[in-house]
Amino acid sequence: MYDTIIIGGGASGLVAAIVAIKNNEKVLLLEKMPQCGLKLRITGKGRCNITNTLPLKEFLTHCGSEPRFLYPSFSKFFNTELMSFLEDLGLDVVIERGNRVFPASGKAQDVFLSLIKFLEDNDCTIVKNTRVTNLIVKENKVIGVETKPFGDKSSINKTSTKNFYASKVILASGGQSYPNTGSDGDGIKLAQSVGHKIEDTFPSLVGLRLLHFNADVIYPRLINFETKNVGAVVKNSQGKIIAKEFGDIIFREDHIDGPIILTISRQIAQLLGKEKLYLELDLKPAIEQKTLDTKLQSELNQRGRESIESTLRAFLPLELIYLIKHKTKINFSKPSSQINKEDRKEILSLLKNLSFEIVDSMGFQRAVVTKGGVSLKEVNPKTLESKLINGLFFCGEVLDLDADTGGYNLQIAFSTGYLAAQKHSQG
């Protein structure tokens, strides 16, 4: 018999386990994969953007449509508390551009190691390769979990079951993003099995696939090319603006991503596949169209003997000129002096409104987080306990909580894990 069973050894589950251990509880941490923290170790491209140092009010503007739900979690454990918490565990952190906090080593692995080391040094029972198949509920109260082995079929008898019992169960098993790390939606199914409403789930903070944008037509030097200070707008077929961001983008072999594309993907997640959406890129957002037209005319006149492509080097790097060439039938090899008004206007339009139809996102396999999950209406924000099942608590990505890129999602995971594990949160 345990005091607390935690399902999932990711960011929120590890912090929950540490808090429960510090409260002198007997803790069982159940992890489906051979190791804990697999997703945590690859987050932020292996660097782990732990949190963001923005003040609470501004921080919450990056936290989805229900930021009020997070007030109790953040009031108990916010960014400054998190940094102190990690430093007490022996992890040095640094603040970088955009108020983003990273481990000083630059290695996400070190964040995980600092958390797991505490648990291993303080007698937390960790059982891996174990999948929770059912929540054991009696008289509207959770009393334990049913498990089965999970892993290599040749070495594990998957038909055997084992039950573990506790007065408190914390569901910290993540959403559906990066399913190869173990977050394949199991926790959402468990919550649903005991009556919880699940808000529809979608991949979020993920690259976007564009029509006719693939390795066959993309200039090789454009692949992984980062373009800074770009304006990006998403419109529907009626021309209505759905999302608008300014910042950096990265062209990939078969899709586009980068910070503002990830943010946009979160805003349009529920519309993908339901209506036609178009991404418009402003490659020269600092210059108004009329002013840019005047400058373009001036350059074309001054460089009359040079090719149009050569003249455009005054405005764009070669990688982006090739992308523009792909979008038009204009002969960029002819002298600039031979360009007509219609061609010039088309080039101007491509500089200010380079448009692509959005086909889809890159899916859960590549998504940073899951949009949707356990309905917040059925969870007490002050304790994170279920309003339907006594003793059942939620934290992290299994909840219908998601935020912008920049350290916000991990802070949500850590803060909700901290609150869910508090002793006073029972009942």
C-alpha positions in Angstrom: 0.0 0.0 0.0 1.3 3.4 -1.0 0.4 6.9 0.0 0.6 8.2 -3.6 0.8 6.4 -7.0 2.0 8.6 -9.9 1.3 7.4 -13.4 4.0 8.8 -15.8 7.6 9.6 -15.3 7.7 12.8 -17.4 8.3 16.4 -16.3 5.1 16.8 -14.2 5.3 13.3 -12.8 8.9 13.6 -11.6 8.2 16.9 -9.8 5.1 15.4 -8.3 7.1 12.5 -7.0 9.8 14.8 -5.5 7.1 16.9 -3.7 5.4 13.8 -2.3 8.7 12.3 -1.1 9.5 15.6 0.6 6.1 15.3 2.3 7.3 12.0 3.8 4.9 9.9 1.7 5.5 6.4 0.4 5.5 6.9 -3.4 5.2 4.6 -6.4 6.1 6.1 -9.8 4.9 4.0 -12.7 6.5 4.5 -16.1 5.5 2.7 -19.3 8.8 3.1 -21.1 12.2 1.5 -20.2 13.3 4.9 -18.8 11.7 7.9 -17.3 11.8 11.4 -18.8 12.3 10.4 -22.5 10.4 13.4 -23.8 11.9 15.8 -21.3 15.4 14.8 -22.5 14.7 15.8 -26.1 12.7 19.0 -25.4 13.9 22.2 -26.8 16.0 20.3 -29.4 17.9 18.8 -26.5 18.5 22.0 -24.7 15.3 22.1 -22.6 13.7 25.6 -22.3 12.7 25.1 -18.6 10.6 28.2 -18.1 10.3 31.9 -18.9 11.0 34.8 -16.5 8.1 37.0 -17.6 5.9 38.4 -14.8 2.8 36.3 -14.0 0.3 38.6 -15.8 2.3 38.6 -19.0 3.2 34.9 -18.7 -0.5 34.0 -18.6 -1.2 35.7 -21.9 0.8 32.9 -23.5 -1.2 30.1 -21.8 -4.2 29.4 -23.9 -7.8 30.2 -23.5 -8.2 29.3 -19.8 -5.2 31.0 -18.1 -7.3 31.5 -14.9 -7.2 27.8 -14.2 -3.4 28.1 -13.7 -3.5 30.8 -11.0 -3.5 28.4 -8.1 -0.7 26.3 -9.6 1.5 29.3 -10.4 0.8 30.9 -7.0 2.3 27.9 -5.3 5.1 27.2 -7.7 6.1 29.7 -10.5 9.3 30.5 -12.4 11.4 31.8 -9.6 10.4 28.9 -7.3 11.1 26.5 -10.1 14.6 27.8 -10.7 15.4 27.7 -7.0 13.9 24.1 -6.8 16.2 23.0 -9.6 19.3 24.7 -8.2 18.7 23.0 -4.9 18.8 19.7 -6.8 22.2 20.8 -8.2 21.2 22.1 -11.6 22.6 25.5 -12.6 20.3 27.6 -14.9 20.8 30.6 -17.2 18.5 33.2 -18.6 18.8 33.8 -22.4 17.2 35.9 -25.1 13.4 36.2 -24.8 13.5 35.6 -21.0 13.9 31.9 -21.6 15.5 29.8 -19.0 17.8 26.8 -19.8 20.2 24.5 -17.9 23.6 26.2 -17.8 25.1 23.1 -19.4 22.7 23.5 -22.4 21.7 19.8 -22.0 18.1 18.7 -21.4 19.6 15.5 -20.0 20.9 17.3 -17.0 17.4 18.6 -16.1 16.2 15.0 -16.1 19.2 13.7 -14.1 18.8 16.3 -11.4 15.2 15.2 -10.9 15.7 11.4 -11.1 18.7 11.5 -8.9 16.7 12.9 -6.0 14.1 10.2 -6.4 16.7 7.4 -6.6 18.5 8.8 -3.5 15.3 9.1 -1.5 13.7 5.7 -1.8 11.0 6.4 -4.3 9.8 3.2 -5.8 10.1 3.4 -9.6 8.6 0.6 -11.7 9.3 0.9 -15.4 8.1 -1.1 -18.5 4.7 -1.0 -16.8 1.5 0.2 -18.4 -1.5 1.3 -16.3 -4.5 -0.4 -17.9 -7.2 0.6 -15.4 -7.9 2.9 -12.5 -9.4 0.9 -9.6 -12.4 2.9 -8.4 -14.7 2.0 -5.5 -17.6 4.0 -4.3 -16.5 7.0 -6.4 -13.0 7.0 -5.0 -9.8 5.8 -6.6 -8.0 3.1 -4.5 -5.4 1.9 -6.9 -4.4 0.9 -10.4 -4.3 -2.2 -12.5 -1.1 -2.7 -14.6 0.4 -4.9 -17.3 4.0 -5.3 -18.4 4.9 -3.2 -21.4 7.9 -3.6 -23.7 9.6 -6.2 -25.8 7.0 -8.9 -26.6 9.7 -11.6 -26.7 10.7 -11.1 -23.1 7.6 -9.9 -21.3 4.4 -11.7 -20.6 1.9 -9.1 -21.5 -1.1 -11.1 -20.2 -0.1 -10.9 -16.5 -1.6 -8.2 -14.5 -0.6 -6.6 -11.2 -2.5 -4.2 -9.0 -1.1 -1.5 -6.8 -3.0 0.4 -4.1 -2.9 3.9 -2.7 -5.3 6.5 -1.3 -4.2 9.0 -4.0 -3.4 8.6 -7.7 -1.9 11.3 -9.8 -2.3 11.0 -13.6 0.8 12.5 -15.2 1.1 10.5 -18.3 1.1 13.3 -20.9 -0.9 13.9 -24.1 -0.3 12.4 -27.5 2.7 14.3 -28.8 6.0 12.4 -29.4 4.2 9.1 -28.9 7.5 7.2 -29.3 8.5 8.6 -25.9 5.5 7.0 -24.2 3.0 9.9 -24.4 0.5 8.1 -26.7 -2.8 9.1 -25.1 -3.0 6.4 -22.5 -3.7 8.9 -19.7 -6.5 10.5 -21.6 -8.1 7.1 -22.1 -7.8 6.3 -18.4 -9.5 9.6 -17.5 -12.2 8.9 -20.0 -12.8 5.4 -18.7 -13.8 6.8 -15.3 -16.2 9.3 -16.8 -14.1 12.4 -17.5 -15.0 14.5 -20.6 -12.1 14.8 -23.0 -11.8 17.9 -25.2 -10.8 17.0 -28.7 -7.0 16.6 -29.1 -4.8 18.1 -31.8 -1.1 18.4 -32.5 0.2 21.8 -31.3 3.5 23.7 -31.7 4.3 21.7 -34.8 5.6 22.4 -38.3 3.1 23.0 -41.2 3.0 21.1 -44.5 2.5 23.4 -47.5 1.0 22.5 -50.9 3.7 21.9 -53.6 6.5 22.4 -51.0 8.8 19.4 -50.9 12.3 18.2 -51.8 11.5 18.0 -55.5 11.0 21.7 -55.8 13.0 23.2 -53.0 16.4 24.6 -53.6 18.8 22.5 -51.5 20.3 25.5 -49.9 16.9 26.5 -48.6 16.6 23.4 -46.5 17.1 24.3 -42.8 17.5 28.0 -43.8 16.5 30.3 -41.0 14.8 33.6 -42.0 14.6 36.2 -39.3 12.1 39.0 -38.8 9.3 37.7 -41.1 5.7 38.6 -40.9 3.4 35.6 -41.1 -0.4 35.7 -41.5 -2.9 32.8 -41.9 -6.1 33.5 -43.8 -9.1 31.4 -44.7 -10.6 31.2 -48.2 -12.6 34.3 -47.5 -9.5 36.3 -46.7 -10.2 36.5 -42.9 -7.1 36.7 -40.8 -7.0 33.7 -38.4 -3.5 34.1 -37.0 -0.7 36.7 -37.2 2.8 36.6 -35.9 6.2 38.2 -36.4 9.6 36.5 -35.9 11.7 33.7 -37.3 10.9 30.9 -39.6 12.8 27.9 -40.9 12.3 26.1 -44.2 12.6 22.3 -44.0 12.8 19.7 -46.7 9.0 19.0 -46.7 7.5 21.7 -44.4 8.0 25.0 -42.6 8.6 25.6 -38.9 10.4 27.9 -36.6 9.1 29.8 -33.5 6.3 31.8 -35.1 5.1 28.8 -37.2 4.9 26.7 -34.1 2.9 29.5 -32.4 0.6 29.8 -35.4 0.1 26.0 -35.5 -1.4 26.2 -32.1 -3.9 28.9 -33.1 -5.1 27.0 -36.2 -4.9 23.4 -34.9 -8.7 23.0 -34.7 -9.2 24.3 -38.2 -6.7 22.1 -40.1 -8.5 19.7 -42.4 -11.9 21.5 -41.9 -11.3 24.5 -44.2 -8.7 25.9 -46.6 -6.1 28.0 -45.0 -3.3 30.0 -46.5 0.0 31.1 -45.1 1.2 34.5 -46.3 4.8 35.5 -45.6 5.9 39.1 -45.6 9.7 38.9 -46.3 10.2 42.7 -45.9 7.8 43.6 -43.0 9.8 46.7 -41.9 9.1 48.4 -45.3 5.6 49.5 -46.4 4.5 48.2 -49.8 4.6 51.7 -51.5 8.0 52.5 -50.1 9.3 49.0 -51.1 7.9 49.5 -54.6 9.9 52.8 -54.9 13.1 51.1 -53.8 12.5 48.2 -56.1 12.1 50.5 -59.1 15.2 52.4 -58.1 17.3 49.3 -57.9 16.0 47.9 -61.2 16.8 51.1 -63.0 20.3 51.5 -61.5 21.2 47.9 -62.2 19.6 47.7 -65.7 22.3 45.6 -67.1 22.2 43.1 -64.3 19.8 40.2 -64.2 16.6 40.5 -62.2 17.9 37.8 -59.9 21.1 39.8 -59.3 19.2 43.0 -58.6 17.0 41.2 -56.0 20.1 40.4 -54.0 19.7 43.9 -52.7 16.6 42.7 -50.9 16.9 39.0 -50.2 19.4 36.3 -49.8 19.8 33.9 -52.7 17.9 31.1 -50.9 14.7 33.2 -50.7 15.2 34.5 -54.3 15.0 30.9 -55.5 11.8 30.4 -53.5 10.3 33.4 -55.2 11.4 32.2 -58.6 9.6 28.9 -57.9 6.4 30.9 -57.3 6.4 32.9 -60.6 6.9 32.4 -64.4 9.0 35.6 -64.6 12.4 35.0 -66.3 14.8 36.1 -63.6 17.8 35.8 -66.0 16.8 38.6 -68.2 18.2 42.2 -67.6 16.5 44.3 -65.0 16.0 47.0 -67.6 13.6 44.7 -69.5 11.2 44.2 -66.6 7.6 45.5 -67.2 5.2 47.0 -64.7 3.2 43.8 -64.3 6.3 41.7 -63.5 7.5 44.3 -61.1 4.2 44.4 -59.3 4.2 40.5 -59.1 7.7 40.5 -57.6 6.6 43.2 -55.1 3.6 41.0 -54.2 5.8 38.0 -53.6 8.1 40.0 -51.4 5.2 41.2 -49.2 2.7 38.4 -49.6 4.4 35.1 -50.4 1.4 32.7 -50.2 1.1 29.0 -49.7 -1.9 26.7 -49.1 -1.5 24.9 -45.8 -2.1 21.1 -46.3 -1.8 19.9 -42.7 0.5 19.9 -39.7 3.3 17.4 -39.2 1.1 15.5 -36.7 1.6 14.2 -33.2 4.8 12.5 -34.1 6.5 15.9 -34.4 4.2 18.1 -32.2 5.8 19.6 -29.1 2.5 19.5 -27.1 -1.1 18.3 -27.4 -3.9 20.7 -27.6 -7.0 19.4 -25.8 -7.3 16.7 -23.1 -9.1 16.3 -19.8 -11.8 19.0 -19.5 -10.8 21.6 -17.0 -14.4 22.0 -15.9 -14.2 18.6 -14.2 -11.0 19.4 -12.3 -10.6 21.6 -9.2 -8.0 24.2 -10.1 -7.1 24.8 -6.4 -6.1 21.2 -5.9 -6.1 19.5 -9.4 -8.3 16.8 -7.9 -11.0 15.3 -10.1 -14.5 16.6 -9.3 -15.9 13.2 -10.3 -13.5 10.7 -8.6 -12.1 11.4 -5.1 -8.4 10.9 -4.7 -7.7 11.2 -8.5 -5.5 14.1 -9.5 -4.2 15.4 -12.8 -1.1 17.3 -13.9 0.8 18.2 -17.1 -0.2 17.6 -20.6 -3.0 15.2 -19.9 -5.1 18.3 -19.0 -6.6 20.6 -21.6 -3.7 23.0 -21.1 -1.3 24.1 -23.8 0.8 27.3 -24.3 3.1 29.1 -26.7 6.6 28.0 -27.3 9.2 29.7 -25.0 9.2 27.7 -21.8 5.6 28.1 -20.9 4.5 24.5 -21.4 7.2 23.0 -19.2 6.4 25.6 -16.5 2.8 24.4 -16.6 3.9 20.8 -16.3 6.2 21.5 -13.3 3.7 23.8 -11.6 0.7 21.4 -11.9 2.9 18.5 -10.8 3.9 20.4 -7.8 0.3 21.4 -6.8 -1.2 17.9 -7.5 1.3 16.3 -5.1 0.5 18.7 -2.2 -0.9 17.0 0.9 -3.6 19.6 1.4 -4.9 19.0 -2.1 -6.6 15.8 -1.0 -10.3 15.7 -0.3 
